[in-house]
């Protein structure tokens, strides 16, 4: 830990090699999702690197500090996921309770949006399949990047890259169709 506090990246690498299995097992016991556990593990080691100055050998051993940090982060992640699920359920319930005319009222504005959707869909269909999937899950199914990573068993960084590249291609594709919009 002293080497990490002195900003030695090799020390962090050694610490990771030594303790990543223990911390990942702890995280998995809380969140039960391999992809989310991998992402959280990376975040925890970044936090260890960034917060190393807060570690004090007089207060305890490095493993105890790291376990406490990992456990807290895993519980926070689980609570956030549960809160999101509850909010999504409330939204679904509220939508189902609305009068049908409120939910399905085809106004002139909606017809215009429908035409726009056709053009956007045309551009999305030109994307590579992996980018299409990420865009569809994020924007048409309302999933977060973490949820997409978990659902597709894809690393979070890859999901973020696919969304970024896909959105850039959509933006560029829509610029070409601006006369039709």
Buried (B, 14 or more C-beta within 10 A) or exposed (E): BEBBEEEEEEBBEEBBEEBBEEBBEBBBEBBEBEBBBBBBBBBBBEBBBEEBEEBEEEEEEBEEBBBEBBBEBBEEBBEEBEEBEEEEEEEEEEEEEEEEEEEEEEEEEEEEEEEBEEBBEEBBEEBEEBBBBBBBBBBEEEBBBBBBBBBBEBBBEBBBBBBEBBBEBBEEBBEEEEEEE
